[in-house]
Amino acid sequence: MEVLNFKSCEDVKIEKFPFKGAKRDVTGTSIRWLSRTGDDGSGNPEYGLRYFTIQPGGEIPIHNHFYHQTMYILSGRCECYCYDLETEEKTATRETGPGDFIYVPSMEAHGMKNTGDEPLTFLCCIANVYEDDDK
């Protein structure tokens, strides 16, 4: 067992997110890895719990990933976006706030922006999925 405080985890600024082979600019966003375990064979964790902070006006652009993701909003407000994977046009916008959670299935194109005047904080749990049942 390990007991830590989230402030003991390094707060790392995120500069870019990849999407379709290009690096997209991320603004006003940082991440603290609270836990991670396993290895997906590419050096990424099979499971992870992260603490995100997005400053007012900060944004995570369109992106997708193989893992499932659930985000639980702790403070602040944001808009979450779904996108058409081919056209990159927004197909849905949802306003969220404290107590809301967002589930993003594997490979769904999504993004978010802090629309409030205070930092947005949320917990983000990720878990890898596999095409075969043997893993």
N, C-alpha and C positions, 0 to 999 in steps of 0.2 A: 504494500500500500504506500501511496505517496500523497502527501497533503501539502499543497502550495497555495499561494495567493496569486491571482492573475497578474498582479503588478510585478511579480518576480519573473514573468515571461517577457522576453524581449519584444518590444513594440516596433515592428518592421514596416516601413513605408512601402506601399505597393506602387510601382511606377507604370507597369504595363501588364496587360492580359492578352494572351494569344487568342486569335479567332481566324479560322481559315488560312492559317499560315502567316498571318500578319500580326504584329504587336500593336495593340490598341492602347491609347493613353488612358490611365486611371488617374483621377484627381482626388486629393484630400482624403486618402484612404490608407489605413494601416491595419495590421493583423498581428495577433499574438497567438501562437500555437499553445493551447492549454494541454493537449495530449495528442499523441499519435502512436499508432501501433501497426505492426505488420509491414509488408513491402509488396507492392503490386508487380514487382519484377522490373520496374522502371525507376526505382528509388523514391516512389511516392507512397504515403501510408495507405493501408487498406481501410483504416478508420482514423478519423481525426476530429477533434473538437477545437474550434477556433473562436477567438474573440475579435470582432471587427469594430473599428471606429471609422465613421465617415463624417468629415467636417461639413458644416453648412455649405451647400452648393456642390459638394464632392460627388463623384459619380464613378461607378464601375460600368464600363461599356458592354455592349453585346459580347457574349462569349458562351461557350458550352464546354462540357467535360463529361467524361465517362462515368464518374461517380454520381450517386444520388446525393442530394443535399437538402437539409432542413435548417432554416434560419428562424430563430426566436428573437423578436425585437424586444430589447431591454429599455431603451430610451430613444426619444426623437421620433421624427416622421420621415417617411420616404415614399417614393413611387417605385413600384416594381414593374418591370416590363417583360412581356413575352414577345418574341420576334418570329417572323417567318424565316426559316433557315436559309432559303434560297434568295429571297429578295432583300432580307435584312430589315424589312418594314415592321414596325410595331403592330402586333395583333391584339394586344391587351395591355391595359394599364390598371394597376391596383394601388390605392393609397393605403399605407399601413402605419401602425403606431404601436406603442408599448402593449405587450400581451399578445400581439398577433404573431402567427408563424406562417412561413412560406415553405412549401415543399416544391423542389425542382427535380423532376425525374432525369435520369441519365440522358445526355445529349440534347436536352431542350435548350434552345437559345434564349438567353435572359440577360437582364442587367438591372441596375437600380441607381437612384439618385436621391440624395438627402434634400428634401424640400422644405425643411424646417430651419429655424434660426438657432438651433443647438446641435451638438454632435449627436449623430445616430450611432447607437451601439447595439450589437446583436451577437448572439451565439450562433455558430454555424457548425453543424455536425455533418460530416461526410462519410460515406461508406461506399467502397468499390463494389461493382457488380461484374459478373463474368458471363460470357456467352455459354459456357458449359457448366454443368452442375458438379463437376469434379473438384473444383476449388473451394 
